[in-house]
Amino acid sequence: LDRRYTIPARQGRAARVRKGQVLEICNPKGHQVCDFFALVDGSPNEVLSMEHCRTNLDRIYLRKGDVLVTNRRRAIFELTEDTSPGVHDMLVACCDQPRYEQLGVKEYHDNCADNFKMSLMAIGVKTAHVPSPLNLWMNIPVDPDGGFTWEAPVSGAGDVVRLKAHLDCIAVMSACPQDITPVNGRGTVPSELEFRVLAK
């Protein structure tokens, strides 16, 4: 508890968070997106689900005080603090190798789907499905016609979010390796994230 860990650029990490504890995620440089996933500890098929969150919240934008739910509609995390302007994404799937191939990349590219799987493998957890993440600090404006664009984050250096666990769970955080679109900033490269687990 209360130990600060670094998630290196382009990598992911998993951490167990107990009910009542608070996960704090920090954006040291300010422009880095965090693909955030969560699984119920001991039941890896019950996951944080963006489609169920959107239904539960009746909107596509996250606000302080919002409760995030699983694919079984149980509360798993609550957003208790957000020092950024509050621009996060609940629509876009995480990057994976086929996505980078669509963007013209010929060789292997680090990606959040593999970061998710490898982070869980590192703590001995297996899951067959990669769910859609909560993309913290990712700026995907939606226009009145329903289209959206890929924009740079509006968060600042040192911004943090705090998420209170409602269940014993495993949080997986990926410092998104996306360097083709501007979602990790214009004129920048993917950078590190930091996190710590607090007693409350």
Sequence and secondary structure as in RCSB ss.txt:
>XXXX:A:sequence
LDRRYTIPARQGRAARVRKGQVLEICNPKGHQVCDFFALVDGSPNEVLSMEHCRTNLDRIYLRKGDVLVTNRRRA
IFELTEDTSPGVHDMLVACCDQPRYEQLGVKEYHDNCADNFKMSLMAIGVKTAHVPSPLNLWMNIPVDPDGGFTW
EAPVSGAGDVVRLKAHLDCIAVMSACPQDITPVNGRGTVPSELEFRVLAK
>XXXX:A:secstr
    EEE TT EEEEEE TT EEEEEESSS   EEEEEEETTEEEEEB HHHHHHHHTSSS  TT EEEBTTS E
EEEEEEE S    BSS     HHHHHHTT  S    HHHHHHHHHHHTT   S     EEET B  B TTS B  
B     TTEEEEEEESSSEEEEEEE    SSGGG TT     EEEEEE  
